[in-house]
Amino acid sequence: MNEKELAEKLNSAKAAEIFTELYGGSGLEAARKRYAALITDMLKDGNEWGDLRIFSAPGRTELAGNHTDHNRGKVLAASIQLDSAAVVKKRKDNIVFFRSTGFPDVEVKLTDSYGDPDLEPKPEEKGTTEALVRGIAAEFHKRGCKIGGFSANADSIVFPGSGLSSSAAVEVLFGKIFDSLYGGGKRTPLEIAQIGQIAENVYFGKPCGLMDQTACASGGAVAIDFEFDDEPVLKQINFDLAAAGFVLCVVNTGGSHADLTADYASIPSEMKSVAAFYGKTVLRELNKEAVLYRAIELRKKLGDRALLRAIHYFDENERVYDMSIALQIMGKEASDAARMDTFYYYLKLVNQSGDSSWKLLQNVYSPNNTAEQGMTIALSLTKDFLSSKCSNAGACRVHGGGFAGTIQAYIPVSAINDYRDCIEEIFGAGSVTQLFIRPKGAIELIL
């Protein structure tokens, strides 16, 4: 395929429809250029167009449910236009070669020198992309699926350390590739998410919950109830933020999630220590009243932060339910006034979620690095802006795992340019990113 033929393919009506669905109308031209570059690089290596497969897996934004999933709680999340995309060719050997813009090449041999599967965790790969590849391949193998090698030329626009789940996007991207190339495309989004979580927990070495992978794999806005680990309940929700006259955005404060594993791990650990005090495994097996009834004993044995984080869990779980219902009401037939009243109630809950994460969950900054508090500054500036410029019409909250990275803000469309100027004066040009909730999760693009 020559350059002209590729341009015709990417400028076709079908490609325009696919790219607009994934990236929004404003992202159409950027998507064409991005995929053209990835495909061209693969063709330069002597590959044929007919041998190439194209995949995309989105990042996600957490709308509510901050640190509830690991204690079998409820979460409201949505996939976004920022994604990891890859052009892939199946290989005849058992080597996965993964090249991603801006990162070192990754090469993983899935078999040993005798041709037998080599899929056990390797200590030297802990914390690396190699660990994720091996872990995902291992899970497919355990589930009776054939595995094999592939070469991938990839690019991620989910900026790392941002709380938009760049790692989960890559995990479900690998899962979708393995499933499409070798598994007949039979795995559900939930199963691909579970495979990614196991790889991150066991092979990569990070004790994450299942929310990130589920949102990235599923697509759209989704309410997830993790009461039952093996079979979380998913409910897709129609969420048209633009119709309400607001913009959803994240502010990248410049902090990195690197070296914060211990901070993340302390949250599920402390929540589960409260559950263990009652002989339970997770907080979902308790209620707030029972915990507060023995607050004096809990404080003495576990400390105040564990109790505060448990209180956050119970309150946040209720908010997820209320916010999910509010979005469902907005999606139904109702008067404009009724929809807006419901949306302002939703925004009130968003603010409550942010305050709870800030004060009770305490994941706005790392206690081990109090000199870096970019998220605290961003939240303070946003609250001031909404108060002075928007008559408090809007909301903001901690986004994702916390401790560093991004905050989330709902800004009236009429004020978004002023908000961007206000925030980027402190955090730099491009620190404010407008999000588009895309309806598709991890997919193979058929152009």
N, C-alpha and C positions, 0 to 999 in steps of 0.2 A: 504494500500500500504506500503510495507516494503522499507528499505533503498536501496536495490538492484534494486527493480522495479522503484523507483523514479530516481535513477541514469541512468537506461536504458532510461527512458522517456526524461530526460534532455540531454542525450548524443545522442539522435536520430538525424537522418538527418534532420527531420522537425524542431526540436528545434534549431539545428545549423543554419539552414537557417533563422529562425526568429531572433535569437540573433545576427547573423552577420548583418542582415539588420538594426537592431536597434542600435547596439553598435560598428559595424565595426569588422573586423577580429581580431584585437588586443584585443577587449573586450569580445571575446567569452567565454573564461574560467572564467573570473570574473563574467560574467552574469550567467553562470551555477551554480557557487557557491552561488551567491546572491539569486537566485530564489530557490535553494535547501534549503537554510536556512529559507527563508520565508515560504515555503510550509511545511517543517518539523515541524516548530513551530505550524502551524495550525493543522497538523495531530496529534501532541502530545496532543492537546486539545480535542481529541476524534472525530474530524471531518473526514468525508470520502472524498477520492479523488474526487469522482463523484459530490460532493456538492460544490467544490471549483471553483472559477473563478479567472482569473489572468488578471491584468490591468497594463498599463504603460502610463504615460503622460510625455512628454519631457519638459525640460527647453527650453529656446530660446536664440539666440544671435541676437542682433539688428545690422544689417549691415549698415543701414542708416535711417535717419528720427528720430533724437534725439529730443524728446518732440515735435512732430508734431501732433500725433494722437488726442490729446484732443482738438485741434482746427480744427478738420476735415481735417487733412493734409494727406500726403503720407508717407508710411513706407516701408522699405525693411528689412525683418527679415528671420530667419531660425530656425527650430527646431534642437536640438542637442542630442548627445548620453547621456548626463547627464539627468537623469529622476527621477520621483517618481513612484515607482512600488508597487503594492499591491496584496496580495492574499486575496480573499474575499469570505465570505459565507453569503448567504441571511438569514435573521432572520424572525421569525414569529411575533415578536413584532414590535414596532415602535421606536426601539432604534438603533442609530448608534454608534458603538463602534469602535474607530480608534486608533490602536497602531502603532507608527512609531519609528523606531530606534533612540535613542538619545533624544526623546521628551516625555513629560508626556502623559499618556493616555487621550483620549478625549471620552466623552460619552454625547450624545445629545438625549433627548427624544422628538420625533416629535409630540407627542400628550399630552394633559393635563390629569388630573385625571378622566375626563369623557369620554376620548377616542376621543375628538375633536382635530383637528389640532392645534398645538401650534407653529405657524410659524412667529409670529410678531418679529421684532427686539427687543433684550433685551439689555438695557444699560450696564449691568454687563458683557455681552459677547463681547462688542466692543473691537476690536483689537486681537481677539482670533480665534483659529481654530474652536471652537464651533460656532462662528458667521458665518463663511463661510459655515459650514455644514447646519445650519438652513436656511441661506439665499438661498443656492442652492436648498434645498428641497422646500422652499417656492416658488421659481420661477417655479419649475417643477409643483407644485400644481396649481399655477395660470394659467399655460398653459394647464390645464386639464389632466395632467399626474398623474397616481397613484404613490404614494410614500410609502416607507416602510423602515424597518431597515436592517442593515447588520453589520457584524463584519469584520474588515480588519486588516491584519498584513502587515505593509508597511515599506518601506525604501526609503529615498531620497538621491540621490548623487548630487543633485543640491544644492551646498552649499549656505546657506542663506546669505542675505546681499551682494550678489555677482553681482547683476545686470543681472543674468541669469534667473530671474523670477521663483524663488522657490515657491512663493505664487501662481502665475498663474498656475504652473504645478500642484500644489495640487488642485486648484479650478477645472481645467478641468479634473483631475483625479476623483474627486467627481462627477462631471457632467457626465462623461462617465460611472461611476459605477451606478448611479441612472438611467441613460438612458438604460443601458444594462439589469439591474435587473428588472426594473419596467416600462420602456417606450418603450420596444420593439426595442431599438436601432435605433429609427427613427429620432433622432435629428441630424442635420448637424453639422459639426465642428464649423461653424459660430454661430449657435444657442447655442451650449454648451459654446462657448466663451462669448457670450452676457450674459448668465445666470451667469457665473463666475464673470463678471465685475459688474453686479448689486449686487451680494452678497458682493463683496469687497467694492463697493461704499456705499451701504445702510446699510449693517449689520456690516462689519468689520470697516468701517469708514475711508477708504482711497480713495481719489478722483483720481483714476487711469483712464487712457484711455483704449482702447480696443485692442491695439496692442499686448500686452504680451499674453493675453488669445487666441487671434486669431492665433498667430504663434504657440503656444503650441498645440492647437487643430488641426491645419491644416496639419502640417508636411512639410518637405522639405524647400527650399527657396521660399519665397512668397512675391510678391509686393502687398501692400494693399493700396487702396485709400479710405479714410474715408469721402469723400465729402458728402455722404448721410449716416447719422447715422444708420438708420435701415438696410440698405443694402450696406455695404462697398463692393467694387469691389476687388476680389482676383485674382491674376495671378501667377500660379506656374512657377518657373524658374529652369531649369537644371543648377546646379552650381557645376562644377568639379574643385575644387581648386588644388587638387593634380596634375592634368594634366598641370597646369601652373607652377608647381614646387615650390609652396608655402604652408606654414602651417598657419592655422588660430588658434590663441590661445588667451586666456585671462590670465591676471595677477591679482591674488587676492592680493590686497595691505594690507589686514588685517582690513580694515575699515568696520564698520557695518552700515547697513541702518536703524538700530533702532534709534528712536527719530529724524528722519529726515522728518517726515510727513509735517511739516510746510514749510520746504525748497522745497519739491516737490510741495506742494500746491501753493506756490508763483509763480511758472512758468505758469501754465494755468491761474491763477488769473490775473497776470500782462499782459499776452497776450490778454486775454479777455477784460481787461480794455482798451486796445488800440482799440479793435474792438468796444467796447461800446462808445468810444469817437466819433465814426462815426455812432452810432445808430445801430450797427451790433452786432451779438451774438458771432461770432468767426472770427479769422483772415482769414479763407478760403473765407469769403465774401468780402475781400478787396484785394488790391495788394500793392506791395512795393512802387510804385511810389506815390500812393495816400497818404500813410502813411508819406513818407518823405516830401511831399509837405507841410504838416502841422507840421513838426518836432519841430519847435520852440514852438508852442502851446502845443504839446504833452509833451515836456520836462518840461515845467513849471507846467503842471497839474499832470502828472503821474511820472515824474522822468526819468532819463536817462536809468536805467536798463530795464524798461518796453519797451522803444523804441528799445534798443539793442536786447532784446529777440524777438521782433516782426521782426526785420531785419533777425535774425537767422532763424526764422520760414520760411520766404519767400525764402531765399537762400537754406535752407535745403530741402524744398519741390522740388525745381528744381533739386537739386543733386540726390534725390531719383529717379526721372524720368530718369536722365541721367545714373545713375548707373544700373538701371533695364535694360535699353536698351543695355548697355555695356555687361551685363551678358547674355542677349538674343543673342547678336551677337556672343559671345564666344561659345555658344551652337550650333551655326549653322555651316554648312559646310564652312570652310575658311582655308586659309593656316596657318601654324604654326606661321609665322611671323605676319600675320594679327591678329590672336588671341592674341598673346603676346602684340602687340601694343595696342589692345583694353583693355587688362588686366592692362597694366601700366597706361592707362588713368583712369581706374576704381580705381586703387590705389591712383592716384593723387586726385581723388574726395573723397576717404576715408580720406586722410590727411586734405583736406579742411573741411570736416565734423567735424573732431576732433578739428581743430583750431577754427572753429566757435562755437562749444560747449564750448571750453575753454575761448574764448575772449568775445563772444557776449551773449551766453546763460548763461555763468558763473555758471556751475554746476560741476566744478572739485573738489571743496571743499566747506564746509559749511561756510558761513560768520559768523556763530555763534560759530565756533570752528576752528579758523585759525591755531591752533597749530597742527592739524591733516590734513596733505596734502599728504597722501600716493599716491593718484592718480596723483598728480602733479609731484611727484618724479619719478613715474613709466613712465609717458609720456616723461619726460626729458631724462631719461636713455635710453628709447627705441629710441628716436630720435637720440641721440648720437651714439647708437649702429648701427643703420641703416646707418648713415652718415659715420662712421669710418670703419665698417666691411662689409657693403653690397652695397657700392656706392649709397646709398639712394634708393636701390631697396627694397621697402616694405612700410608699412604704419602703423599708430596707431591712436587711437581715444578714447575718453571717451566712456564707454560702459554702456548702460542702463540708469537708472534714474539719475546716477551721485551722486555727493557730497561725496560719499565714495564707496568702493567696488572694482570694477574691471576696467581695461582698456582692449582694444582689440588690437591685433597686427597681422599683416601679415608679416611673416618671411620666407625668402628663406629656403627651405628644408636643404640645405647645411650648413646653419648657425644656425639651431634651437638649437643644443646642446650648442654652444657658448652663444647664447642668454639666454638659461635657466640658465647657469652658472652665467652669468652677473646679471640677475635679482634675482635669488634665493640667491645670496650672500647678497642682501639687504633685501629681503622680506621672506626669509626662504625656506627650501626644500618643494617642492610641490606647490609653489605659481604660477607656470606656468602650465596651463592646455591646452593641445591640444584638439581642438574641431573637432568633426566629425558631419557633417550635415546629420541627419537621414531623410529618406524619409517619415516616418510615424509620424503622430501626436498622439493624445490620442487614444489608441486602447485596445481591449481585445485580449489577446494572446490565441490562440487555439493550445495547445501542444498535 
